[in-house]
Amino acid sequence: MTLAPDTPRTARSGSGRLLPDLVRVVRAHVARAARRPDPEPELPPTPESALLRAMCHDMKSPLASLEALLRSLDHAPAGRDELLDLARAQTAHLSSMLRTADASGGATRRAPGGRLLDDVLRASVAASGLPPHQLTVGVQDCAADVTVADARVQRILTNLLENAHRHGDGAPVLLTATCRARWVRLALTQDVAHPERVVQYLRHDAPPVDLTGLGLWSVQRHARDLGGTVVWATSAAGLTLCVQLPDR
C-alpha cells in the first residue's frame, strides 16, 4: 500500500503498534540473554596436558631444522661435514628435550623392594646426558645407603642434572648427597650467568607453557609431593639448588 501525502499520521497502518512491538522484541532478547548460561571457566592445565603441549610446541622448530638439514645432505656435498655437525646438534637438542619430558612426567612408579640412593644417583647421571668431565659427585656414606622406593626421586635428580646440562653453558657441576636427622639433602651447585632466571621456575605453582623451566618446576612439584622442600642460595661457587627429602 502506498500512503498518500495527505494521509493522517494516526491513520497509517500499523503505526500504533510499532513501538509496543519494538519493546516486546527488545524484552524478549534481554530475557534470552539473561537465561543464557555463563561460559564455563577454563580449567588450569594439568601437568600431563602441559607437558604434552610443551613437547608439541618446542619440538616443531628443531624437527623442521633437522629434516631440512638431512634433505640438504644430498645436494651440498661440499658442506657435508658442517651440515652433519648441525644435524648432530639438533639431534642432541631433541634428545635433551625428551629426557626433560621423560623425567618430568607425573607417574609415581615404585620399584619392588626399593633401590639404594647411590644406584639412583648413577642412573640419573647416565640419563641426564651431562658429560663426565663436567660433573663432580659427592655422596655421604649414610646417604648412599638410603633406600629409595619412589621413582620421583630419580626424576628430581635427572631434572636437576638435565637443567644444568641444557642451560649451564658448560660450567662445572657439583652434585652432593648428604643425610642428617632422617632427612636426605640433594644439592647441585653451578656457576650460572643469571641465577634469578633459574629460580623463577621454582616459584610457580602452574607448569610453564613450554619446556623452558619445566624440569625445575617438576623438581619442586615432586619434592612437595614427597613431603620435602626446595631451597636455593648463591655464593662465590655459584647457584646451589637444594632438595631436602624425608628419609622414610
Disulfide bonds with the S-S distance in Angstrom:
Cys142-Cys179 1.62
